[in-house]
Amino acid sequence: MSKIDEMNDRSPGAAPVSGNGAGGGPDEPGQDLASQSISSALRTSFLALKIVLILLVVFYLGSGYFTVAPGQRAVVIQFGQIRGMDSEAGPVLEPGAHWMWPWPVSENVIESTEKSRTQRVAFWFYLPPGYENRSIEELKKNAPEALVPGRDNYLLSGQQEIVHLICAVRYRISNLVDYVNNVTDEPGLIQTVGEWASSQTVATMTTDAIVRGEGDRLRESVRRLMQQRLDEVRTGLEVVDIILERREVPLQVHNAYLHVVQAENEKLKLVSSARSRATQVLNNAAGPAYDPLKEAIQAYELARATGETAAAQQQMETILSLIDNAGGEVSFAIGQAMAERSRQELTVRAEVNRFQSLYEKYKQNPEVFLAQLWSDTKQEIMDSPDIEVIYLPYASKELRLKLDHNPQFLKNRERRQYTDQLN
C-alpha cells in the first residue's frame, strides 16, 4: 500500500473500503490506478533529480582540474589569497595537471615564464596616416617647419639637443607571485618605466653617441634602469633586452647633421690614414722595436723636463740598448756610422803614425827634410790626375797663351767621377 493510500484511509469521513463496490466510491479501480501513476512519477522525478544533482556536483568538482603546459607556471588564488604561500612546495605550480576548488572559491592564473614579451617605447614625431613606413628622405620633403609640443614626441640629449628614439622592450615574468600580487596593467607599466629609463639615459649622452654610436651603452643603461625600478616595486618582471629600432635627429636639421657626419667620417679617414702612415714610417725607421723605443724616448724627455737626472740617465741607457737591437733605417744608419767611425779612426791613426815618422826625420836634419818634403809635394801635385800640365818652350822671349782645358782631360775626369759614384 502506498503513502497516498494510507493518507486516504486516515482521512476523516472516509468510507469503508470494499472490493465489490461500483460507481464513484473511494475504492473504485480508476482512482487506485491514478494514485499509483502519481506515486511512480514522483519516485522517477526524485531519482532523476538526485542523478542530476550528483552529476552537477561531479561536473563542478571536475571543473577544478586544469593543466599547465610546458614553459608555463601557475598559481591558485583562493578566497583572494594565493594558495600555498606557507607550504613547503611553494605556491607556484609546475607544468602538469592540478586541481583546485572551482570558482567562486578559487581561480587560477597561468602565465608563460619562458617566452619573452615585447612592448614598444616611442619618442617619435607625428606621422600622418599612411606615412608610418616611409623613409626619412621621403619624410623630409613634407617636414613641418618646427616640432609641435604635445603632438611630436622627443627626448633631450646631454647637449640639450632634440633626438627621436623608438625601442622595443623584451621582458618576461621571472617571479609569478610578485607579478600576480603587484601588476595590474602590464603594458602600461612597461611603457611608463621604459619612457622614464630612456629619458634618464639619453640626458647623459651626446647626440652623436645616441644617433650613430654607443648603441650598446644606450641599450644597457635603459635595461639597467628599467630593471632597477621594476625590482623596487616588486613586479616580478625581468627586462631581457632593449632593441633600438630607430634613432634620428629632427627632420628639420637632418641635412645639416648629415654634413657634420660626413665631415667626421672624412676626419676619421684622414686620421686613420695618418696613423697607418706613421706606423709604416716608424716600422721602416726602427722595425718592431719602434714602440718601446718611442716610449723610452718620451720617458727620457719627461725626465729631462722635470730635472730627474738619474731617471733620464737610466732611460738613455734603455734607449741605447733598444737602438742596438733595432732594425730598419736606424739599424742601417747605425751600421754606416760605425763603419765611418772605424774608417775615420784608421785614417787619423795613419796620419798620426805618418806625422810621428816624419817628425823623427825632421829632428835629424830639418833643412834636408823640408827640401825633400817640398819636392815630394810638387811631385804628388804633378802626378795628380786632376792636374793638367802645359809645357812651354824654354828660350822663347815672348809667349802668348790662350788657356783652355784639353777635351780629353775633361772626358777622363768625368769618367773617373762616374766610376767613383758607382763604386
C-alpha positions as CSV (number, residue, x, y, z in Angstrom):
1,M,0.0,0.0,0.0
2,S,1.4,3.4,-1.0
3,K,1.7,6.5,1.3
4,I,-1.2,8.1,-0.7
5,D,-3.4,5.1,0.0
6,E,-2.6,5.3,3.7
7,M,-3.4,9.0,3.8
8,N,-6.8,8.3,2.1
9,D,-7.6,5.7,4.7
10,R,-6.8,8.0,7.6
11,S,-8.8,11.0,6.3
12,P,-12.0,11.9,8.3
13,G,-15.3,10.7,6.9
14,A,-13.7,8.2,4.7
15,A,-16.0,5.4,3.6
16,P,-15.0,1.8,4.3
17,V,-13.1,0.2,1.5
18,S,-15.0,-2.5,-0.3
19,G,-13.6,-4.7,-3.0
20,N,-17.0,-5.2,-4.6
21,G,-18.3,-1.6,-4.7
22,A,-19.3,0.0,-8.0
23,G,-19.7,3.5,-9.3
24,G,-17.7,6.6,-8.0
25,G,-16.8,5.4,-4.4
26,P,-13.3,5.7,-3.0
27,D,-12.5,2.1,-3.7
28,E,-13.1,2.4,-7.4
29,P,-10.4,0.8,-9.7
30,G,-9.7,4.1,-11.7
31,Q,-8.8,6.1,-8.6
32,D,-6.4,3.5,-7.4
33,L,-4.5,3.4,-10.8
34,A,-4.2,7.2,-10.8
35,S,-2.7,7.2,-7.3
36,Q,-0.2,4.6,-8.4
37,S,0.8,6.6,-11.5
38,I,1.4,9.7,-9.5
39,S,3.4,7.8,-7.0
40,S,5.5,6.2,-9.7
41,A,6.1,9.6,-11.4
42,L,7.2,11.2,-8.2
43,R,9.6,8.4,-7.5
44,T,11.1,8.8,-11.0
45,S,11.4,12.5,-10.6
46,F,13.2,12.3,-7.3
47,L,15.6,9.7,-8.8
48,A,16.3,11.9,-11.9
49,L,16.8,15.0,-9.7
50,K,19.2,13.0,-7.5
51,I,21.2,11.9,-10.5
52,V,21.2,15.4,-11.9
53,L,22.4,16.8,-8.6
54,I,25.2,14.2,-8.4
55,L,26.2,15.0,-12.0
56,L,26.3,18.7,-11.2
57,V,28.5,18.1,-8.2
58,V,30.8,15.8,-10.2
59,F,30.9,18.4,-13.0
60,Y,31.6,21.2,-10.5
61,L,34.4,19.4,-8.8
62,G,35.8,18.2,-12.2
63,S,35.9,21.8,-13.4
64,G,38.6,22.4,-10.8
65,Y,41.1,20.4,-12.8
66,F,43.4,22.3,-15.1
67,T,46.7,21.7,-17.0
68,V,49.8,23.8,-17.0
69,A,51.7,23.5,-20.3
70,P,55.5,23.3,-20.6
71,G,57.1,26.7,-20.4
72,Q,54.2,28.0,-18.2
73,R,53.7,28.4,-14.5
74,A,50.5,28.9,-12.4
75,V,49.2,30.0,-9.0
76,V,45.8,29.4,-7.4
77,I,44.0,32.3,-5.8
78,Q,41.7,31.1,-3.1
79,F,39.4,33.5,-1.2
80,G,41.5,36.4,-2.6
81,Q,44.9,34.9,-1.4
82,I,47.5,32.9,-3.2
83,R,47.3,29.3,-2.1
84,G,50.3,27.5,-0.8
85,M,52.4,30.5,0.3
86,D,53.3,28.7,3.6
87,S,53.6,25.2,2.1
88,E,57.0,23.5,1.5
89,A,56.3,23.1,-2.2
90,G,55.6,26.8,-2.6
91,P,52.7,28.5,-4.4
92,V,54.0,28.2,-8.0
93,L,52.7,25.1,-9.8
94,E,54.9,23.4,-12.3
95,P,53.8,22.0,-15.7
96,G,51.3,19.2,-15.4
97,A,47.7,18.5,-14.2
98,H,46.5,20.2,-11.0
99,W,43.2,20.6,-9.1
100,M,41.6,23.4,-7.2
101,W,38.3,24.3,-5.7
102,P,36.3,25.8,-8.7
103,W,35.0,29.3,-8.9
104,P,33.9,31.2,-6.9
105,V,36.1,29.6,-4.2
106,S,39.3,29.6,-6.3
107,E,40.7,30.8,-9.6
108,N,44.0,30.0,-11.4
109,V,46.4,32.3,-13.1
110,I,48.5,30.7,-15.8
111,E,51.4,32.7,-17.4
112,S,54.3,31.9,-19.7
113,T,57.5,32.4,-17.8
114,E,60.0,31.4,-20.5
115,K,58.7,33.2,-23.6
116,S,59.5,36.9,-23.7
117,R,57.0,39.6,-24.4
118,T,57.6,42.9,-26.3
119,Q,56.4,46.5,-25.7
120,R,57.4,49.4,-27.9
121,V,58.5,52.7,-26.3
122,A,58.5,55.6,-28.9
123,F,59.6,59.2,-28.8
124,W,58.8,59.9,-32.5
125,F,57.5,62.8,-34.4
126,Y,53.9,62.9,-35.6
127,L,53.3,60.9,-38.7
128,P,50.1,61.4,-40.8
129,P,48.1,58.2,-41.6
130,G,49.9,56.2,-44.3
131,Y,53.4,57.7,-43.6
132,E,54.5,55.1,-41.0
133,N,56.7,53.1,-43.3
134,R,58.2,55.9,-45.4
135,S,61.9,56.6,-45.4
136,I,63.5,59.6,-43.8
137,E,64.3,61.1,-47.2
138,E,60.6,61.0,-48.1
139,L,59.5,62.4,-44.8
140,K,61.9,65.3,-45.1
141,K,60.2,66.5,-48.2
142,N,57.0,67.2,-46.2
143,A,58.5,68.0,-42.9
144,P,56.9,70.9,-41.0
145,E,58.9,74.0,-40.1
146,A,59.1,73.1,-36.4
147,L,58.1,70.4,-33.9
148,V,54.8,70.9,-32.0
149,P,54.9,70.1,-28.2
150,G,52.2,67.7,-27.3
151,R,51.9,66.3,-30.8
152,D,55.6,65.4,-31.5
153,N,57.4,63.2,-29.0
154,Y,61.2,63.7,-28.5
155,L,64.0,63.5,-25.9
156,L,66.7,65.9,-24.9
157,S,70.3,64.7,-25.1
158,G,73.1,65.8,-22.7
159,Q,73.8,68.6,-25.1
160,Q,70.2,69.9,-24.8
161,E,69.6,68.8,-28.4
162,I,66.4,67.1,-29.6
163,V,66.6,63.4,-30.6
164,H,63.9,60.9,-31.6
165,L,64.0,57.3,-30.4
166,I,62.0,54.1,-30.9
167,C,62.9,51.0,-29.0
168,A,61.3,47.6,-28.2
169,V,61.5,46.3,-24.6
170,R,61.7,42.5,-24.4
171,Y,60.8,41.2,-21.0
172,R,59.4,38.1,-19.3
173,I,57.9,37.0,-16.0
174,S,60.6,35.9,-13.5
175,N,58.5,35.9,-10.3
176,L,54.9,34.8,-10.8
177,V,53.8,35.5,-7.2
178,D,55.1,39.2,-7.3
179,Y,53.6,39.6,-10.8
180,V,50.1,38.4,-9.7
181,N,50.2,40.5,-6.5
182,N,51.5,43.8,-7.8
183,V,50.9,44.0,-11.6
184,T,47.5,45.0,-12.9
185,D,48.3,47.0,-16.1
186,E,51.4,45.2,-17.6
187,P,51.7,47.2,-20.9
188,G,51.1,50.5,-19.2
189,L,53.7,49.7,-16.5
190,I,56.4,48.7,-19.1
191,Q,55.6,51.8,-21.2
192,T,55.9,54.2,-18.2
193,V,59.1,52.7,-16.8
194,G,60.6,52.5,-20.3
195,E,59.9,56.1,-21.0
196,W,61.5,57.1,-17.7
197,A,64.6,55.0,-18.2
198,S,65.0,56.3,-21.8
199,S,64.8,59.9,-20.8
200,Q,67.3,59.4,-17.9
201,T,69.8,57.6,-20.2
202,V,69.6,60.0,-23.2
203,A,70.1,63.0,-20.9
204,T,73.6,61.7,-20.0
205,M,74.8,61.1,-23.6
206,T,75.8,63.3,-26.6
207,T,73.6,63.5,-29.7
208,D,76.1,61.8,-31.9
209,A,76.6,58.9,-29.4
210,I,72.8,58.4,-29.3
211,V,72.1,58.6,-33.0
212,R,75.2,57.0,-34.5
213,G,77.3,55.2,-31.9
214,E,77.4,53.7,-28.5
215,G,74.2,51.7,-29.0
216,D,75.3,49.1,-26.6
217,R,75.8,51.7,-23.9
218,L,72.3,53.1,-24.6
219,R,70.6,49.7,-24.5
220,E,72.4,48.5,-21.4
221,S,71.7,51.7,-19.5
222,V,68.0,51.7,-20.3
223,R,67.7,48.0,-19.4
224,R,69.5,48.5,-16.1
225,L,67.4,51.5,-15.0
226,M,64.2,49.7,-16.0
227,Q,65.2,46.6,-14.1
228,Q,66.1,48.6,-11.1
229,R,62.7,50.4,-11.0
230,L,60.7,47.2,-11.6
231,D,62.6,45.5,-8.8
232,E,61.8,48.3,-6.4
233,V,58.1,47.9,-6.8
234,R,58.4,44.0,-6.9
235,T,56.7,43.5,-10.2
236,G,58.3,40.1,-10.8
237,L,59.3,41.2,-14.4
238,E,62.7,40.8,-15.9
239,V,63.9,43.0,-18.8
240,V,65.6,40.7,-21.2
241,D,66.8,43.1,-23.8
242,I,66.3,46.5,-25.4
243,I,66.1,46.6,-29.2
244,L,66.9,50.0,-30.7
245,E,64.6,50.2,-33.8
246,R,65.2,53.8,-34.9
247,R,67.3,56.8,-33.8
248,E,67.2,60.1,-35.6
249,V,67.6,63.8,-35.2
250,P,64.7,66.0,-36.1
251,L,63.8,66.2,-39.8
252,Q,64.3,70.0,-39.8
253,V,68.1,69.6,-39.1
254,H,68.7,66.2,-40.7
255,N,70.6,67.5,-43.8
256,A,72.9,69.7,-41.6
257,Y,73.5,66.7,-39.4
258,L,74.5,64.6,-42.4
259,H,77.0,67.2,-43.4
260,V,78.6,67.0,-40.0
261,V,78.6,63.2,-40.1
262,Q,80.4,63.3,-43.5
263,A,83.0,65.7,-42.1
264,E,83.5,63.5,-39.1
265,N,83.9,60.4,-41.3
266,E,86.4,62.3,-43.5
267,K,88.3,63.3,-40.4
268,L,88.4,59.7,-39.1
269,K,89.6,58.6,-42.5
270,L,92.4,61.1,-42.6
271,V,93.4,60.3,-39.0
272,S,93.4,56.6,-39.8
273,S,95.5,57.1,-42.9
274,A,97.9,59.3,-40.9
275,R,98.2,56.7,-38.2
276,S,98.9,53.9,-40.8
277,R,101.5,56.1,-42.4
278,A,103.1,56.8,-39.1
279,T,103.2,53.1,-38.2
280,Q,104.7,52.4,-41.6
281,V,107.4,55.1,-41.2
282,L,108.2,54.0,-37.6
283,N,108.5,50.4,-38.7
284,N,110.8,51.4,-41.6
285,A,112.8,53.5,-39.2
286,A,113.2,51.2,-36.3
287,G,111.5,47.9,-37.1
288,P,109.5,46.1,-34.4
289,A,111.4,47.9,-31.7
290,Y,109.9,51.3,-32.6
291,D,107.1,51.1,-30.0
292,P,109.3,50.5,-26.9
293,L,111.9,52.9,-28.3
294,K,109.3,55.6,-28.7
295,E,108.1,55.1,-25.1
296,A,111.7,55.2,-23.8
297,I,112.4,58.5,-25.7
298,Q,109.2,60.1,-24.3
299,A,110.2,59.0,-20.8
300,Y,113.7,60.4,-21.3
301,E,112.3,63.7,-22.5
302,L,109.9,63.9,-19.5
303,A,112.7,63.1,-17.0
304,R,114.8,65.8,-18.5
305,A,112.0,68.3,-18.4
306,T,111.3,67.6,-14.7
307,G,115.0,67.7,-13.8
308,E,115.3,64.0,-12.8
309,T,118.8,63.3,-13.9
310,A,119.1,59.8,-12.6
311,A,115.9,58.7,-14.3
312,A,117.0,60.5,-17.5
313,Q,120.3,58.6,-17.5
314,Q,118.5,55.3,-16.9
315,Q,116.2,56.0,-19.8
316,M,119.2,56.9,-22.0
317,E,120.7,53.5,-21.3
318,T,117.4,51.9,-22.2
319,I,117.4,53.8,-25.5
320,L,120.9,52.8,-26.4
321,S,120.1,49.2,-25.6
322,L,117.0,49.3,-27.8
323,I,118.9,51.0,-30.6
324,D,121.5,48.2,-30.6
325,N,118.6,45.8,-31.3
326,A,116.6,48.0,-33.6
327,G,116.1,47.3,-37.3
328,G,115.1,49.3,-40.3
329,E,116.7,52.6,-41.2
330,V,118.0,53.0,-37.6
331,S,120.0,49.8,-37.9
332,F,121.3,50.8,-41.3
333,A,122.3,54.3,-40.1
334,I,124.0,52.9,-37.1
335,G,125.9,50.4,-39.3
336,Q,127.0,53.2,-41.6
337,A,128.0,55.4,-38.6
338,M,130.0,52.5,-37.1
339,A,131.8,51.9,-40.4
340,E,132.5,55.6,-40.8
341,R,133.8,55.8,-37.3
342,S,136.2,52.8,-38.0
343,R,137.3,54.5,-41.2
344,Q,138.0,57.8,-39.6
345,E,139.8,56.1,-36.7
346,L,142.1,54.3,-39.2
347,T,142.7,57.5,-41.2
348,V,143.5,59.5,-38.1
349,R,145.7,56.7,-36.7
350,A,147.6,56.5,-40.1
351,E,148.0,60.3,-40.1
352,V,149.3,60.2,-36.6
353,N,151.8,57.4,-37.4
354,R,152.9,59.3,-40.5
355,F,153.4,62.5,-38.6
356,Q,155.4,60.8,-35.9
357,S,157.6,59.2,-38.5
358,L,158.2,62.4,-40.4
359,Y,158.8,64.2,-37.2
360,E,161.6,61.9,-36.3
361,K,163.2,62.6,-39.7
362,Y,162.7,66.3,-39.3
363,K,164.5,66.3,-36.0
364,Q,167.6,64.6,-37.6
365,N,168.0,67.2,-40.4
366,P,165.3,69.8,-40.7
367,E,166.7,71.5,-43.9
368,V,167.1,68.3,-45.9
369,F,163.7,67.0,-44.6
370,L,161.9,70.2,-45.8
371,A,163.6,70.2,-49.2
372,Q,162.7,66.5,-49.7
373,L,159.1,67.1,-48.4
374,W,158.6,70.1,-50.8
375,S,160.0,68.0,-53.7
376,D,157.6,65.1,-52.8
377,T,154.7,67.5,-52.6
378,K,155.4,69.0,-56.0
379,Q,155.7,65.6,-57.5
380,E,152.4,64.5,-55.9
381,I,150.7,67.5,-57.4
382,M,152.1,66.9,-60.8
383,D,151.1,63.3,-60.7
384,S,147.5,64.0,-59.7
385,P,145.0,63.1,-62.5
386,D,143.1,66.3,-61.8
387,I,146.1,68.4,-62.7
388,E,146.7,69.4,-66.4
389,V,150.3,70.0,-67.3
390,I,151.2,72.6,-70.0
391,Y,154.8,72.6,-71.4
392,L,156.3,75.9,-72.5
393,P,159.3,76.4,-74.9
394,Y,162.4,77.1,-72.9
395,A,164.1,80.1,-74.8
396,S,161.1,82.0,-76.0
397,K,161.3,85.7,-75.4
398,E,157.5,86.3,-75.8
399,L,154.8,83.8,-75.3
400,R,151.1,84.4,-75.6
401,L,148.8,81.7,-74.2
402,K,145.1,81.1,-74.8
403,L,144.5,78.6,-72.0
404,D,141.7,76.1,-72.2
405,H,141.3,72.6,-70.9
406,N,142.2,69.6,-73.0
407,P,138.9,67.9,-74.1
408,Q,140.4,64.5,-73.4
409,F,141.3,65.6,-69.9
410,L,137.7,66.7,-69.2
411,K,136.4,63.4,-70.5
412,N,138.8,61.4,-68.4
413,R,137.9,63.4,-65.3
414,E,134.2,63.0,-65.8
415,R,134.6,59.2,-66.4
416,R,136.5,58.9,-63.1
417,Q,133.7,60.8,-61.2
418,Y,131.1,58.4,-62.6
419,T,133.2,55.4,-61.7
420,D,133.6,56.6,-58.2
421,Q,129.9,57.1,-57.8
422,L,129.1,53.6,-59.0
423,N,131.6,52.1,-56.6
